[in-house]
Amino acid sequence: MSCPICGKDAAPKFRPFCSKRCADIDLAKWLSGSYAIPSDDPEDAERAVEEIAREAQKPH
């Protein structure tokens, strides 16, 4: 199995990653919202629209 971040061979200690660094990169992507699971729930879509509107109102 290869590391999903860099493609190197996975290390048993960090499986499915090759190192702590790649595991941390993956965790950061989840925590930042870079990874998302699509939803067909209308409430989720409504919340997303509301969040976008709030972000647009923030001063840059």
mmJSON file of the N, C-alpha and C atoms, coordinates in Angstrom:
{"data_MODEL":{"atom_site":{
"group_PDB":["ATOM","ATOM","ATOM","ATOM","ATOM","ATOM","ATOM","ATOM","ATOM","ATOM","ATOM","ATOM","ATOM","ATOM","ATOM","ATOM","ATOM","ATOM","ATOM","ATOM","ATOM","ATOM","ATOM","ATOM","ATOM","ATOM","ATOM","ATOM","ATOM","ATOM","ATOM","ATOM","ATOM","ATOM","ATOM","ATOM","ATOM","ATOM","ATOM","ATOM","ATOM","ATOM","ATOM","ATOM","ATOM","ATOM","ATOM","ATOM","ATOM","ATOM","ATOM","ATOM","ATOM","ATOM","ATOM","ATOM","ATOM","ATOM","ATOM","ATOM","ATOM","ATOM","ATOM","ATOM","ATOM","ATOM","ATOM","ATOM","ATOM","ATOM","ATOM","ATOM","ATOM","ATOM","ATOM","ATOM","ATOM","ATOM","ATOM","ATOM","ATOM","ATOM","ATOM","ATOM","ATOM","ATOM","ATOM","ATOM","ATOM","ATOM","ATOM","ATOM","ATOM","ATOM","ATOM","ATOM","ATOM","ATOM","ATOM","ATOM","ATOM","ATOM","ATOM","ATOM","ATOM","ATOM","ATOM","ATOM","ATOM","ATOM","ATOM","ATOM","ATOM","ATOM","ATOM","ATOM","ATOM","ATOM","ATOM","ATOM","ATOM","ATOM","ATOM","ATOM","ATOM","ATOM","ATOM","ATOM","ATOM","ATOM","ATOM","ATOM","ATOM","ATOM","ATOM","ATOM","ATOM","ATOM","ATOM","ATOM","ATOM","ATOM","ATOM","ATOM","ATOM","ATOM","ATOM","ATOM","ATOM","ATOM","ATOM","ATOM","ATOM","ATOM","ATOM","ATOM","ATOM","ATOM","ATOM","ATOM","ATOM","ATOM","ATOM","ATOM","ATOM","ATOM","ATOM","ATOM","ATOM","ATOM","ATOM","ATOM","ATOM","ATOM","ATOM","ATOM","ATOM","ATOM","ATOM","ATOM"],
"id":[1,2,3,4,5,6,7,8,9,10,11,12,13,14,15,16,17,18,19,20,21,22,23,24,25,26,27,28,29,30,31,32,33,34,35,36,37,38,39,40,41,42,43,44,45,46,47,48,49,50,51,52,53,54,55,56,57,58,59,60,61,62,63,64,65,66,67,68,69,70,71,72,73,74,75,76,77,78,79,80,81,82,83,84,85,86,87,88,89,90,91,92,93,94,95,96,97,98,99,100,101,102,103,104,105,106,107,108,109,110,111,112,113,114,115,116,117,118,119,120,121,122,123,124,125,126,127,128,129,130,131,132,133,134,135,136,137,138,139,140,141,142,143,144,145,146,147,148,149,150,151,152,153,154,155,156,157,158,159,160,161,162,163,164,165,166,167,168,169,170,171,172,173,174,175,176,177,178,179,180],
"type_symbol":["N","C","C","N","C","C","N","C","C","N","C","C","N","C","C","N","C","C","N","C","C","N","C","C","N","C","C","N","C","C","N","C","C","N","C","C","N","C","C","N","C","C","N","C","C","N","C","C","N","C","C","N","C","C","N","C","C","N","C","C","N","C","C","N","C","C","N","C","C","N","C","C","N","C","C","N","C","C","N","C","C","N","C","C","N","C","C","N","C","C","N","C","C","N","C","C","N","C","C","N","C","C","N","C","C","N","C","C","N","C","C","N","C","C","N","C","C","N","C","C","N","C","C","N","C","C","N","C","C","N","C","C","N","C","C","N","C","C","N","C","C","N","C","C","N","C","C","N","C","C","N","C","C","N","C","C","N","C","C","N","C","C","N","C","C","N","C","C","N","C","C","N","C","C","N","C","C","N","C","C"],
"label_atom_id":["N","CA","C","N","CA","C","N","CA","C","N","CA","C","N","CA","C","N","CA","C","N","CA","C","N","CA","C","N","CA","C","N","CA","C","N","CA","C","N","CA","C","N","CA","C","N","CA","C","N","CA","C","N","CA","C","N","CA","C","N","CA","C","N","CA","C","N","CA","C","N","CA","C","N","CA","C","N","CA","C","N","CA","C","N","CA","C","N","CA","C","N","CA","C","N","CA","C","N","CA","C","N","CA","C","N","CA","C","N","CA","C","N","CA","C","N","CA","C","N","CA","C","N","CA","C","N","CA","C","N","CA","C","N","CA","C","N","CA","C","N","CA","C","N","CA","C","N","CA","C","N","CA","C","N","CA","C","N","CA","C","N","CA","C","N","CA","C","N","CA","C","N","CA","C","N","CA","C","N","CA","C","N","CA","C","N","CA","C","N","CA","C","N","CA","C","N","CA","C","N","CA","C","N","CA","C","N","CA","C"],
"label_alt_id":[null,null,null,null,null,null,null,null,null,null,null,null,null,null,null,null,null,null,null,null,null,null,null,null,null,null,null,null,null,null,null,null,null,null,null,null,null,null,null,null,null,null,null,null,null,null,null,null,null,null,null,null,null,null,null,null,null,null,null,null,null,null,null,null,null,null,null,null,null,null,null,null,null,null,null,null,null,null,null,null,null,null,null,null,null,null,null,null,null,null,null,null,null,null,null,null,null,null,null,null,null,null,null,null,null,null,null,null,null,null,null,null,null,null,null,null,null,null,null,null,null,null,null,null,null,null,null,null,null,null,null,null,null,null,null,null,null,null,null,null,null,null,null,null,null,null,null,null,null,null,null,null,null,null,null,null,null,null,null,null,null,null,null,null,null,null,null,null,null,null,null,null,null,null,null,null,null,null,null,null],
"label_comp_id":["MET","MET","MET","SER","SER","SER","CYS","CYS","CYS","PRO","PRO","PRO","ILE","ILE","ILE","CYS","CYS","CYS","GLY","GLY","GLY","LYS","LYS","LYS","ASP","ASP","ASP","ALA","ALA","ALA","ALA","ALA","ALA","PRO","PRO","PRO","LYS","LYS","LYS","PHE","PHE","PHE","ARG","ARG","ARG","PRO","PRO","PRO","PHE","PHE","PHE","CYS","CYS","CYS","SER","SER","SER","LYS","LYS","LYS","ARG","ARG","ARG","CYS","CYS","CYS","ALA","ALA","ALA","ASP","ASP","ASP","ILE","ILE","ILE","ASP","ASP","ASP","LEU","LEU","LEU","ALA","ALA","ALA","LYS","LYS","LYS","TRP","TRP","TRP","LEU","LEU","LEU","SER","SER","SER","GLY","GLY","GLY","SER","SER","SER","TYR","TYR","TYR","ALA","ALA","ALA","ILE","ILE","ILE","PRO","PRO","PRO","SER","SER","SER","ASP","ASP","ASP","ASP","ASP","ASP","PRO","PRO","PRO","GLU","GLU","GLU","ASP","ASP","ASP","ALA","ALA","ALA","GLU","GLU","GLU","ARG","ARG","ARG","ALA","ALA","ALA","VAL","VAL","VAL","GLU","GLU","GLU","GLU","GLU","GLU","ILE","ILE","ILE","ALA","ALA","ALA","ARG","ARG","ARG","GLU","GLU","GLU","ALA","ALA","ALA","GLN","GLN","GLN","LYS","LYS","LYS","PRO","PRO","PRO","HIS","HIS","HIS"],
"label_asym_id":["A","A","A","A","A","A","A","A","A","A","A","A","A","A","A","A","A","A","A","A","A","A","A","A","A","A","A","A","A","A","A","A","A","A","A","A","A","A","A","A","A","A","A","A","A","A","A","A","A","A","A","A","A","A","A","A","A","A","A","A","A","A","A","A","A","A","A","A","A","A","A","A","A","A","A","A","A","A","A","A","A","A","A","A","A","A","A","A","A","A","A","A","A","A","A","A","A","A","A","A","A","A","A","A","A","A","A","A","A","A","A","A","A","A","A","A","A","A","A","A","A","A","A","A","A","A","A","A","A","A","A","A","A","A","A","A","A","A","A","A","A","A","A","A","A","A","A","A","A","A","A","A","A","A","A","A","A","A","A","A","A","A","A","A","A","A","A","A","A","A","A","A","A","A","A","A","A","A","A","A"],
"label_entity_id":["1","1","1","1","1","1","1","1","1","1","1","1","1","1","1","1","1","1","1","1","1","1","1","1","1","1","1","1","1","1","1","1","1","1","1","1","1","1","1","1","1","1","1","1","1","1","1","1","1","1","1","1","1","1","1","1","1","1","1","1","1","1","1","1","1","1","1","1","1","1","1","1","1","1","1","1","1","1","1","1","1","1","1","1","1","1","1","1","1","1","1","1","1","1","1","1","1","1","1","1","1","1","1","1","1","1","1","1","1","1","1","1","1","1","1","1","1","1","1","1","1","1","1","1","1","1","1","1","1","1","1","1","1","1","1","1","1","1","1","1","1","1","1","1","1","1","1","1","1","1","1","1","1","1","1","1","1","1","1","1","1","1","1","1","1","1","1","1","1","1","1","1","1","1","1","1","1","1","1","1"],
"label_seq_id":[1,1,1,2,2,2,3,3,3,4,4,4,5,5,5,6,6,6,7,7,7,8,8,8,9,9,9,10,10,10,11,11,11,12,12,12,13,13,13,14,14,14,15,15,15,16,16,16,17,17,17,18,18,18,19,19,19,20,20,20,21,21,21,22,22,22,23,23,23,24,24,24,25,25,25,26,26,26,27,27,27,28,28,28,29,29,29,30,30,30,31,31,31,32,32,32,33,33,33,34,34,34,35,35,35,36,36,36,37,37,37,38,38,38,39,39,39,40,40,40,41,41,41,42,42,42,43,43,43,44,44,44,45,45,45,46,46,46,47,47,47,48,48,48,49,49,49,50,50,50,51,51,51,52,52,52,53,53,53,54,54,54,55,55,55,56,56,56,57,57,57,58,58,58,59,59,59,60,60,60],
"pdbx_PDB_ins_code":[null,null,null,null,null,null,null,null,null,null,null,null,null,null,null,null,null,null,null,null,null,null,null,null,null,null,null,null,null,null,null,null,null,null,null,null,null,null,null,null,null,null,null,null,null,null,null,null,null,null,null,null,null,null,null,null,null,null,null,null,null,null,null,null,null,null,null,null,null,null,null,null,null,null,null,null,null,null,null,null,null,null,null,null,null,null,null,null,null,null,null,null,null,null,null,null,null,null,null,null,null,null,null,null,null,null,null,null,null,null,null,null,null,null,null,null,null,null,null,null,null,null,null,null,null,null,null,null,null,null,null,null,null,null,null,null,null,null,null,null,null,null,null,null,null,null,null,null,null,null,null,null,null,null,null,null,null,null,null,null,null,null,null,null,null,null,null,null,null,null,null,null,null,null,null,null,null,null,null,null],
"Cartn_x":[0.843,0.0,0.893,0.477,1.264,0.552,1.332,0.842,-0.073,-1.284,-2.191,-1.745,-0.791,-0.316,0.858,1.883,3.096,3.385,2.726,2.913,4.002,4.762,5.796,5.12,5.909,5.381,4.893,3.749,3.19,4.042,4.2,4.931,3.907,4.182,3.217,2.785,3.709,3.397,2.406,2.423,1.597,0.562,0.368,-0.515,-1.847,-2.349,-1.909,-0.864,-0.301,0.676,2.095,3.053,4.454,5.145,4.57,5.234,4.22,4.659,3.822,3.524,4.493,4.31,3.125,3.068,1.975,0.647,0.674,-0.544,-1.035,-0.112,-0.482,-1.022,-0.458,-0.967,-2.408,-2.673,-4.021,-4.983,-4.578,-5.41,-5.721,-4.719,-4.921,-5.935,-5.924,-6.903,-8.315,-8.484,-9.804,-10.235,-9.339,-9.702,-9.979,-9.332,-9.545,-10.771,-11.316,-12.472,-12.1,-10.826,-10.415,-11.051,-11.243,-11.949,-13.393,-14.298,-15.713,-16.45,-17.437,-18.284,-19.561,-19.881,-21.061,-22.342,-23.289,-24.561,-25.698,-26.749,-27.952,-29.017,-28.687,-29.641,-29.907,-31.159,-31.47,-31.047,-31.086,-30.66,-29.176,-28.369,-26.934,-26.694,-27.433,-27.292,-27.685,-28.752,-29.207,-28.158,-27.569,-26.524,-25.31,-24.966,-23.817,-24.06,-25.266,-25.595,-25.515,-26.021,-25.967,-24.519,-23.688,-22.279,-21.555,-21.827,-21.223,-21.64,-22.915,-23.411,-22.717,-22.531,-21.846,-20.408,-19.727,-18.333,-18.22,-19.189,-19.155,-19.348,-20.012,-20.263,-19.087,-18.157,-17.005,-16.079,-15.53,-14.553,-13.267,-12.662,-11.439,-10.238],
"Cartn_y":[-1.171,0.0,1.241,2.237,3.464,4.592,5.521,6.663,7.511,7.841,8.649,10.103,10.547,11.925,12.047,11.224,11.38,10.202,9.071,7.924,6.947,7.26,6.335,5.121,4.083,2.903,3.273,2.722,2.99,2.328,3.002,2.466,1.859,0.67,0.035,0.932,1.711,2.567,3.678,4.16,5.301,4.928,3.665,3.17,3.878,4.331,4.077,5.066,5.867,6.879,6.349,7.091,6.664,7.264,8.348,9.044,9.863,10.346,11.224,12.505,12.992,14.214,14.071,12.979,12.787,12.579,11.892,11.731,13.088,13.952,15.297,16.156,16.017,16.757,16.345,15.051,14.554,15.074,15.043,15.55,17.031,17.8,19.234,19.474,18.629,18.773,18.521,17.519,17.255,18.418,18.9,19.957,21.293,21.539,22.808,22.761,21.572,21.453,21.191,20.949,20.647,19.351,18.424,17.191,17.376,16.929,17.009,15.839,15.37,14.299,14.948,14.752,15.39,14.944,15.851,15.559,16.012,15.211,15.578,16.149,16.313,16.813,18.293,18.684,20.098,21.025,20.559,21.39,21.71,20.758,21.005,22.073,22.013,23.01,24.395,24.457,25.734,26.327,25.476,25.948,26.449,25.768,26.183,27.558,27.782,29.085,30.175,29.885,30.859,31.165,30.135,30.328,31.172,30.929,31.715,33.177,33.4,34.775,35.462,34.757,35.34,35.68,34.784,35.018,36.232,36.4,37.524,38.852,38.848,40.076,40.486,39.574,39.885,40.86,41.826,42.731,41.974,42.299,41.596,42.387],
"Cartn_z":[0.0,0.0,0.0,-0.771,-0.813,-0.069,0.417,1.179,0.286,0.75,-0.069,-0.234,0.562,0.471,-0.499,-0.331,-1.143,-2.074,-1.867,-2.744,-2.328,-1.27,-0.78,-0.138,0.124,0.799,2.193,2.586,3.908,4.988,6.11,7.257,8.221,8.747,9.651,10.819,11.344,12.492,12.138,10.884,10.477,9.415,9.2,8.161,8.134,7.03,5.658,5.152,6.041,5.64,5.792,5.236,5.317,6.533,7.089,8.188,8.976,10.122,10.932,10.163,9.406,8.623,7.664,6.921,5.972,6.709,7.841,8.642,9.126,9.541,10.005,8.872,7.685,6.523,6.256,6.31,6.079,7.148,8.401,9.495,9.297,8.899,8.671,7.557,6.53,5.447,5.963,6.818,7.402,8.283,9.131,10.076,9.39,8.262,7.557,6.646,6.454,5.572,4.128,3.854,2.48,1.985,2.886,2.551,2.977,2.174,2.532,1.91,2.605,2.106,1.581,0.299,-0.27,0.435,0.513,1.153,0.245,0.209,-0.545,0.382,1.651,2.634,2.378,2.152,1.895,3.031,4.268,5.398,5.312,4.845,4.684,3.628,2.544,1.481,1.993,2.775,3.332,4.265,5.118,6.035,5.265,4.175,3.371,2.755,2.26,1.675,2.74,3.934,5.028,5.416,5.459,5.819,4.772,3.504,2.441,2.56,2.867,3.022,4.198,5.322,6.483,6.138,5.423,5.041,4.119,3.235,2.3,3.009,4.152,4.897,5.777,6.03,6.867,6.151,6.888,6.253,5.935,4.819,4.395,4.701],
"occupancy":[1.0,1.0,1.0,1.0,1.0,1.0,1.0,1.0,1.0,1.0,1.0,1.0,1.0,1.0,1.0,1.0,1.0,1.0,1.0,1.0,1.0,1.0,1.0,1.0,1.0,1.0,1.0,1.0,1.0,1.0,1.0,1.0,1.0,1.0,1.0,1.0,1.0,1.0,1.0,1.0,1.0,1.0,1.0,1.0,1.0,1.0,1.0,1.0,1.0,1.0,1.0,1.0,1.0,1.0,1.0,1.0,1.0,1.0,1.0,1.0,1.0,1.0,1.0,1.0,1.0,1.0,1.0,1.0,1.0,1.0,1.0,1.0,1.0,1.0,1.0,1.0,1.0,1.0,1.0,1.0,1.0,1.0,1.0,1.0,1.0,1.0,1.0,1.0,1.0,1.0,1.0,1.0,1.0,1.0,1.0,1.0,1.0,1.0,1.0,1.0,1.0,1.0,1.0,1.0,1.0,1.0,1.0,1.0,1.0,1.0,1.0,1.0,1.0,1.0,1.0,1.0,1.0,1.0,1.0,1.0,1.0,1.0,1.0,1.0,1.0,1.0,1.0,1.0,1.0,1.0,1.0,1.0,1.0,1.0,1.0,1.0,1.0,1.0,1.0,1.0,1.0,1.0,1.0,1.0,1.0,1.0,1.0,1.0,1.0,1.0,1.0,1.0,1.0,1.0,1.0,1.0,1.0,1.0,1.0,1.0,1.0,1.0,1.0,1.0,1.0,1.0,1.0,1.0,1.0,1.0,1.0,1.0,1.0,1.0,1.0,1.0,1.0,1.0,1.0,1.0],
"B_iso_or_equiv":[0.0,0.0,0.0,0.0,0.0,0.0,0.0,0.0,0.0,0.0,0.0,0.0,0.0,0.0,0.0,0.0,0.0,0.0,0.0,0.0,0.0,0.0,0.0,0.0,0.0,0.0,0.0,0.0,0.0,0.0,0.0,0.0,0.0,0.0,0.0,0.0,0.0,0.0,0.0,0.0,0.0,0.0,0.0,0.0,0.0,0.0,0.0,0.0,0.0,0.0,0.0,0.0,0.0,0.0,0.0,0.0,0.0,0.0,0.0,0.0,0.0,0.0,0.0,0.0,0.0,0.0,0.0,0.0,0.0,0.0,0.0,0.0,0.0,0.0,0.0,0.0,0.0,0.0,0.0,0.0,0.0,0.0,0.0,0.0,0.0,0.0,0.0,0.0,0.0,0.0,0.0,0.0,0.0,0.0,0.0,0.0,0.0,0.0,0.0,0.0,0.0,0.0,0.0,0.0,0.0,0.0,0.0,0.0,0.0,0.0,0.0,0.0,0.0,0.0,0.0,0.0,0.0,0.0,0.0,0.0,0.0,0.0,0.0,0.0,0.0,0.0,0.0,0.0,0.0,0.0,0.0,0.0,0.0,0.0,0.0,0.0,0.0,0.0,0.0,0.0,0.0,0.0,0.0,0.0,0.0,0.0,0.0,0.0,0.0,0.0,0.0,0.0,0.0,0.0,0.0,0.0,0.0,0.0,0.0,0.0,0.0,0.0,0.0,0.0,0.0,0.0,0.0,0.0,0.0,0.0,0.0,0.0,0.0,0.0,0.0,0.0,0.0,0.0,0.0,0.0],
"pdbx_formal_charge":[null,null,null,null,null,null,null,null,null,null,null,null,null,null,null,null,null,null,null,null,null,null,null,null,null,null,null,null,null,null,null,null,null,null,null,null,null,null,null,null,null,null,null,null,null,null,null,null,null,null,null,null,null,null,null,null,null,null,null,null,null,null,null,null,null,null,null,null,null,null,null,null,null,null,null,null,null,null,null,null,null,null,null,null,null,null,null,null,null,null,null,null,null,null,null,null,null,null,null,null,null,null,null,null,null,null,null,null,null,null,null,null,null,null,null,null,null,null,null,null,null,null,null,null,null,null,null,null,null,null,null,null,null,null,null,null,null,null,null,null,null,null,null,null,null,null,null,null,null,null,null,null,null,null,null,null,null,null,null,null,null,null,null,null,null,null,null,null,null,null,null,null,null,null,null,null,null,null,null,null],
"auth_seq_id":[1,1,1,2,2,2,3,3,3,4,4,4,5,5,5,6,6,6,7,7,7,8,8,8,9,9,9,10,10,10,11,11,11,12,12,12,13,13,13,14,14,14,15,15,15,16,16,16,17,17,17,18,18,18,19,19,19,20,20,20,21,21,21,22,22,22,23,23,23,24,24,24,25,25,25,26,26,26,27,27,27,28,28,28,29,29,29,30,30,30,31,31,31,32,32,32,33,33,33,34,34,34,35,35,35,36,36,36,37,37,37,38,38,38,39,39,39,40,40,40,41,41,41,42,42,42,43,43,43,44,44,44,45,45,45,46,46,46,47,47,47,48,48,48,49,49,49,50,50,50,51,51,51,52,52,52,53,53,53,54,54,54,55,55,55,56,56,56,57,57,57,58,58,58,59,59,59,60,60,60],
"auth_comp_id":["MET","MET","MET","SER","SER","SER","CYS","CYS","CYS","PRO","PRO","PRO","ILE","ILE","ILE","CYS","CYS","CYS","GLY","GLY","GLY","LYS","LYS","LYS","ASP","ASP","ASP","ALA","ALA","ALA","ALA","ALA","ALA","PRO","PRO","PRO","LYS","LYS","LYS","PHE","PHE","PHE","ARG","ARG","ARG","PRO","PRO","PRO","PHE","PHE","PHE","CYS","CYS","CYS","SER","SER","SER","LYS","LYS","LYS","ARG","ARG","ARG","CYS","CYS","CYS","ALA","ALA","ALA","ASP","ASP","ASP","ILE","ILE","ILE","ASP","ASP","ASP","LEU","LEU","LEU","ALA","ALA","ALA","LYS","LYS","LYS","TRP","TRP","TRP","LEU","LEU","LEU","SER","SER","SER","GLY","GLY","GLY","SER","SER","SER","TYR","TYR","TYR","ALA","ALA","ALA","ILE","ILE","ILE","PRO","PRO","PRO","SER","SER","SER","ASP","ASP","ASP","ASP","ASP","ASP","PRO","PRO","PRO","GLU","GLU","GLU","ASP","ASP","ASP","ALA","ALA","ALA","GLU","GLU","GLU","ARG","ARG","ARG","ALA","ALA","ALA","VAL","VAL","VAL","GLU","GLU","GLU","GLU","GLU","GLU","ILE","ILE","ILE","ALA","ALA","ALA","ARG","ARG","ARG","GLU","GLU","GLU","ALA","ALA","ALA","GLN","GLN","GLN","LYS","LYS","LYS","PRO","PRO","PRO","HIS","HIS","HIS"],
"auth_asym_id":["A","A","A","A","A","A","A","A","A","A","A","A","A","A","A","A","A","A","A","A","A","A","A","A","A","A","A","A","A","A","A","A","A","A","A","A","A","A","A","A","A","A","A","A","A","A","A","A","A","A","A","A","A","A","A","A","A","A","A","A","A","A","A","A","A","A","A","A","A","A","A","A","A","A","A","A","A","A","A","A","A","A","A","A","A","A","A","A","A","A","A","A","A","A","A","A","A","A","A","A","A","A","A","A","A","A","A","A","A","A","A","A","A","A","A","A","A","A","A","A","A","A","A","A","A","A","A","A","A","A","A","A","A","A","A","A","A","A","A","A","A","A","A","A","A","A","A","A","A","A","A","A","A","A","A","A","A","A","A","A","A","A","A","A","A","A","A","A","A","A","A","A","A","A","A","A","A","A","A","A"],
"auth_atom_id":["N","CA","C","N","CA","C","N","CA","C","N","CA","C","N","CA","C","N","CA","C","N","CA","C","N","CA","C","N","CA","C","N","CA","C","N","CA","C","N","CA","C","N","CA","C","N","CA","C","N","CA","C","N","CA","C","N","CA","C","N","CA","C","N","CA","C","N","CA","C","N","CA","C","N","CA","C","N","CA","C","N","CA","C","N","CA","C","N","CA","C","N","CA","C","N","CA","C","N","CA","C","N","CA","C","N","CA","C","N","CA","C","N","CA","C","N","CA","C","N","CA","C","N","CA","C","N","CA","C","N","CA","C","N","CA","C","N","CA","C","N","CA","C","N","CA","C","N","CA","C","N","CA","C","N","CA","C","N","CA","C","N","CA","C","N","CA","C","N","CA","C","N","CA","C","N","CA","C","N","CA","C","N","CA","C","N","CA","C","N","CA","C","N","CA","C","N","CA","C","N","CA","C","N","CA","C","N","CA","C"],
"pdbx_PDB_model_num":[1,1,1,1,1,1,1,1,1,1,1,1,1,1,1,1,1,1,1,1,1,1,1,1,1,1,1,1,1,1,1,1,1,1,1,1,1,1,1,1,1,1,1,1,1,1,1,1,1,1,1,1,1,1,1,1,1,1,1,1,1,1,1,1,1,1,1,1,1,1,1,1,1,1,1,1,1,1,1,1,1,1,1,1,1,1,1,1,1,1,1,1,1,1,1,1,1,1,1,1,1,1,1,1,1,1,1,1,1,1,1,1,1,1,1,1,1,1,1,1,1,1,1,1,1,1,1,1,1,1,1,1,1,1,1,1,1,1,1,1,1,1,1,1,1,1,1,1,1,1,1,1,1,1,1,1,1,1,1,1,1,1,1,1,1,1,1,1,1,1,1,1,1,1,1,1,1,1,1,1]
}}}
